[in-house]
Amino acid sequence: MVPALALADVLSDRGYEVAFCGTERGMEKQLVPRAGYSFTVIHIRGFTRRFGFSTLRTLGSIPVAAVDAWRLLRAVRPDCVVGVGAYASGPVVAEAALRGIPAVAVEMDSHMGWTNRILSRIVDKVCLSFPDPERMGDKYVFTGRPLRPALFSATREQGIMRFGLDPDRLVLLVFGGSLGSRTLNEATLGAFANIPTSFQILHVTGEREYARVADALAGSGTNASYYAFAFLDDFPLALAAADAVVARAGGSVAEVLARGVPSLLVPYPLAAGDHQTENARMVADAGAALTMRDADLNAGSLSEAVARLLDPEENTRMKKAALSLARPDAAVRIADVVVELVAASAKDHD
């Protein structure tokens, strides 16, 4: 939802009125109104991997979602409809495209999800967050993934001050997504909790794991340069302070690249379509990251990888590679696509 809001802000600044739709169960129902945009509920359920009663309920919700989409398009009469890959956007974007309304699908991962695979056949443009040699040509545009402005405005000095760090020592940032990662947490504790390190550690554990990690760090003789947090509202400051990152390979990959931070990416093995492995492979092939299977991550392998990431020559090389992949103006690029489609459509109807 953050990328969609970043795009909405750019379009709003250009004078466009932006409205959102989504499910009543997702975070968007709270985040969108809080950001000042209108929000309409689309009644549709997500698909599960296994066929069963839940799948039948999802199929049954599609006609209801189609009616919701029809009502929404009739009420709003949009000049363009943009889908960001969520299944709730499918009926609205599809119906808009079939009615001749300019339509755009934005793919947030290197692996195209099933919603966008279907929509790509009927929309006018598909904006890609990562380059894809299999998807080239006029319809596909490599724009990058929209990112929040705070990510770019945060400085290392602000991050160092926020977390009370030593500016003369390197900083390792470890995080595993909004819910945290037990695998990453275990390996990080095993590698660095009970020995002094030349670098400082910011470890975002996730709510479920925080108490256990905090208890492990509370004993005597633990690493005084190891700081654990359940979550961080000001995460951009942590990333700005970091010299290296250890993380999963979801949407946060784009944020890490945008800041030019070398990383060890450990894909979550159960991610839909194994898209995190694709994300990690793409970044590693460009020389911007190391990658490791979840099953191979332990205290020893993590220590070795972090040593590589913080090696001065390796760190400098990987930083340049990361910045070469970054698209800090992604929201602007996608907004340009939208504006061009709207202008072309208006010209055709003159």
C-alpha positions in Angstrom: 0.0 0.0 0.0 2.9 2.4 0.6 4.0 2.3 -3.1 0.4 3.1 -4.1 0.2 6.0 -1.8 3.6 7.3 -3.1 2.1 7.2 -6.6 -1.1 8.9 -5.4 0.9 11.7 -3.9 2.7 12.4 -7.1 -0.6 12.4 -9.1 -2.3 14.7 -6.5 0.6 17.1 -6.8 -0.1 17.2 -10.6 -3.7 18.2 -10.0 -5.4 14.8 -10.3 -8.1 13.6 -7.9 -7.1 10.1 -6.6 -9.5 7.5 -5.2 -8.7 4.0 -3.9 -10.5 0.7 -3.6 -9.5 -2.5 -1.8 -10.8 -5.1 0.6 -12.3 -4.4 4.0 -9.8 -6.8 5.6 -6.6 -5.3 4.3 -4.4 -2.6 5.9 -5.5 -0.2 3.1 -8.8 0.4 4.8 -7.0 2.3 7.5 -4.0 3.6 5.7 -5.8 5.2 2.7 -8.2 7.4 4.7 -5.5 8.3 7.1 -3.5 9.6 4.1 -6.5 11.8 3.0 -7.8 9.7 0.1 -11.3 8.3 -0.4 -11.7 4.5 -0.1 -14.3 2.1 -1.5 -14.6 -1.6 -0.5 -14.5 -4.3 -3.1 -16.0 -7.5 -1.8 -13.6 -10.2 -3.0 -11.6 -12.9 -1.3 -8.1 -14.0 -2.0 -7.1 -17.3 -3.5 -5.4 -20.0 -1.5 -2.9 -22.5 -2.8 -5.0 -25.5 -2.1 -8.4 -26.2 -3.6 -11.1 -26.4 -1.0 -14.0 -24.6 0.5 -12.1 -21.4 0.7 -11.4 -21.5 -3.0 -15.2 -22.0 -3.7 -15.9 -19.0 -1.5 -13.4 -16.9 -3.5 -15.0 -18.0 -6.8 -18.4 -17.1 -5.4 -17.2 -13.6 -4.5 -16.1 -12.7 -8.0 -19.6 -11.8 -9.3 -20.1 -9.6 -6.2 -16.8 -7.9 -6.9 -17.7 -7.4 -10.5 -20.9 -5.5 -9.4 -18.9 -3.5 -6.9 -16.4 -2.6 -9.7 -19.3 -1.6 -12.1 -20.8 0.7 -9.4 -17.5 2.2 -8.5 -16.5 3.0 -12.1 -20.0 4.4 -12.7 -19.8 6.7 -9.7 -16.2 7.9 -10.1 -16.0 7.9 -13.9 -12.1 7.8 -13.8 -9.8 9.0 -16.6 -7.4 6.1 -15.7 -7.5 3.1 -13.5 -4.2 1.7 -11.9 -3.9 -1.7 -10.2 -0.9 -2.5 -8.0 -1.1 -6.2 -8.1 -3.6 -6.9 -5.3 -6.4 -9.3 -6.1 -9.0 -6.7 -5.1 -7.8 -4.5 -8.0 -8.4 -7.2 -10.6 -12.2 -6.8 -11.2 -11.9 -3.0 -11.3 -8.9 -2.8 -13.6 -10.3 -5.5 -15.9 -13.7 -3.9 -16.2 -12.1 -0.5 -16.9 -9.9 -1.9 -19.6 -12.9 -3.7 -21.2 -14.9 -0.5 -21.2 -12.1 1.4 -23.0 -10.9 3.3 -19.9 -7.1 3.7 -19.9 -5.7 1.0 -17.5 -2.3 0.4 -16.0 -1.1 -2.6 -14.0 1.9 -2.1 -11.7 3.9 -5.2 -10.7 5.7 -4.8 -7.4 7.9 -7.9 -7.6 10.3 -9.5 -10.1 7.8 -12.4 -10.4 4.5 -11.3 -11.9 1.6 -12.4 -9.8 -1.5 -14.1 -11.2 -3.7 -11.0 -11.1 -1.2 -9.0 -13.2 -0.6 -11.9 -15.5 -4.3 -11.9 -16.4 -4.5 -8.1 -16.5 -1.4 -7.7 -18.7 -3.4 -9.1 -21.6 -6.0 -6.3 -21.6 -4.4 -3.2 -20.0 -2.7 -0.4 -21.9 0.6 -0.5 -19.9 2.3 -2.7 -17.4 4.9 -0.9 -15.1 7.6 -3.2 -13.8 9.5 -2.7 -10.6 12.4 -4.9 -11.8 13.7 -5.3 -15.4 12.3 -8.5 -17.1 13.9 -9.6 -20.4 10.8 -11.8 -21.0 8.5 -8.7 -20.9 9.7 -6.1 -23.4 8.1 -3.9 -25.9 5.7 -1.0 -26.0 3.3 -2.4 -23.4 5.9 -3.0 -20.7 7.8 -0.1 -19.0 10.6 -0.6 -16.4 9.7 2.1 -13.9 11.0 0.8 -10.6 8.9 0.4 -7.4 7.4 3.6 -5.9 9.0 4.5 -2.6 8.0 6.9 0.2 9.8 10.3 0.2 11.1 9.8 3.8 13.3 7.0 2.5 15.4 9.5 0.6 15.2 12.5 2.9 16.7 10.5 5.9 20.4 11.0 6.4 23.0 8.8 8.0 23.6 11.5 10.6 20.0 11.5 11.6 20.0 7.8 11.8 23.1 7.7 14.0 21.6 10.2 16.3 18.2 8.5 16.5 19.7 5.2 17.6 22.5 6.6 19.7 25.2 4.9 17.6 28.9 5.6 17.2 29.4 7.4 13.9 32.9 6.0 13.5 31.7 2.3 13.6 29.9 0.4 10.9 26.2 -0.5 11.3 24.5 -3.8 10.3 20.7 -3.7 10.0 18.7 -7.0 10.2 15.0 -7.2 9.6 12.5 -9.8 8.4 9.4 -8.0 7.3 6.4 -6.8 9.2 6.0 -10.1 11.1 9.7 -10.8 11.6 11.6 -13.9 10.7 12.4 -16.7 13.2 15.2 -17.9 10.9 16.9 -14.6 10.7 16.4 -13.9 14.4 17.9 -17.2 15.4 20.9 -16.8 13.2 21.6 -13.2 14.2 21.4 -14.1 17.9 23.6 -17.1 17.5 26.2 -15.1 15.5 26.5 -11.9 17.4 24.6 -11.8 20.7 27.3 -13.2 22.9 30.5 -11.9 21.4 31.8 -8.3 21.0 31.6 -7.1 17.4 33.5 -4.3 15.6 30.2 -3.2 14.1 26.9 -2.1 15.6 23.7 -4.1 15.1 20.2 -2.8 14.7 17.9 -5.8 14.7 14.1 -5.4 13.9 12.7 -8.7 15.2 8.9 -8.4 14.6 6.4 -8.3 17.4 6.1 -12.0 17.9 9.8 -12.6 18.3 10.8 -9.5 20.2 10.4 -10.8 23.8 12.5 -13.8 23.1 15.3 -11.8 21.4 15.2 -9.2 24.2 15.5 -11.9 26.9 18.5 -13.4 25.1 20.2 -10.0 25.1 19.4 -9.2 28.7 22.0 -11.5 30.3 25.5 -10.4 31.4 28.3 -10.7 28.9 26.1 -10.0 25.9 27.1 -7.8 23.0 26.7 -4.1 24.1 26.5 -3.0 20.5 23.5 -5.1 19.7 20.1 -3.3 19.8 16.8 -5.0 19.2 13.4 -3.5 18.3 10.0 -5.1 17.8 9.3 -2.7 14.9 10.3 0.8 13.8 7.9 3.5 12.7 11.0 5.5 11.5 12.5 2.6 9.6 14.0 5.0 6.9 16.4 6.3 9.6 17.6 2.8 10.4 18.2 2.1 6.7 20.0 5.5 6.3 22.4 4.5 9.2 23.1 1.1 7.8 26.3 0.0 6.0 24.9 -3.5 5.3 21.6 -5.2 5.5 20.4 -8.8 6.2 16.8 -9.3 5.2 14.1 -11.2 3.4 13.7 -10.5 -0.3 10.2 -9.0 -0.5 9.2 -5.5 -1.3 11.9 -4.0 1.0 14.5 -5.0 -1.7 13.6 -1.8 -3.6 14.2 0.3 -0.4 17.6 -1.3 0.2 18.6 -0.7 -3.4 17.4 2.9 -3.3 19.7 3.6 -0.4 22.6 1.8 -2.1 23.1 -0.6 0.9 24.9 -4.0 0.2 22.7 -6.8 1.5 22.4 -10.5 2.2 19.0 -11.6 1.0 17.4 -14.7 2.4 14.2 -15.4 0.5 11.2 -16.7 2.4 10.7 -20.1 0.9 6.9 -20.1 1.1 6.3 -16.8 -0.7 3.7 -16.9 -3.4 5.2 -18.1 -6.7 8.6 -18.1 -4.9 8.9 -14.5 -6.0 11.4 -13.7 -3.2 13.9 -16.1 -4.7 13.4 -14.3 -8.1 13.9 -10.9 -6.4 17.1 -12.1 -4.6 18.5 -13.7 -7.8 18.0 -10.6 -9.8 19.8 -8.4 -7.3 22.6 -10.9 -6.7 23.2 -11.4 -10.4 23.8 -7.6 -10.7 26.4 -7.8 -7.9 24.3 -5.7 -5.4 23.7 -8.5 -2.9 24.6 -11.9 -1.6 21.8 -14.5 -1.4 21.4 -17.6 0.7 18.7 -20.2 1.0 16.6 -20.1 4.2 17.7 -23.7 5.0 21.4 -22.7 4.8 21.3 -19.7 7.1 22.8 -20.3 10.5 25.2 -18.4 12.9 28.3 -19.5 11.0 27.1 -18.8 7.5 25.7 -15.4 8.6 29.0 -14.4 10.2 30.8 -15.2 7.0 28.4 -13.3 4.8 28.4 -10.2 7.0 32.2 -10.2 7.0 32.0 -10.0 3.2 29.4 -7.3 3.2 31.4 -5.1 5.5 34.8 -5.6 3.7 35.6 -2.1 2.5 36.3 -3.1 -1.2 33.4 -5.4 -1.4 31.1 -2.9 0.3 32.0 -0.1 -2.1 31.6 -2.4 -5.2 28.2 -3.6 -4.0 27.0 -0.2 -3.1 27.6 1.0 -6.7 25.8 -2.0 -8.1 22.8 -1.4 -5.8 22.5 2.2 -6.9 22.7 1.2 -10.5 19.6 -0.9 -10.0 17.7 1.7 -8.0 14.9 3.8 -9.5 14.3 6.6 -6.9 11.9 8.4 -9.3 9.7 5.3 -9.8 6.5 7.1 -8.7 7.2 9.9 -11.1 7.8 7.5 -13.9 4.5 5.7 -13.3 2.7 9.0 -13.0 4.1 9.9 -16.4 2.7 6.7 -17.9 -0.7 7.6 -16.4 -0.7 11.2 -17.6 0.3 10.1 -21.2 -2.5 7.6 -21.3 -5.0 10.1 -20.1 -3.8 12.7 -22.6 -3.9 10.2 -25.5 -7.4 9.1 -24.5 -8.7 12.7 -24.4 -7.2 13.4 -27.8 -8.9 10.3 -29.3 -12.3 11.5 -27.9 -11.9 15.1 -29.3 
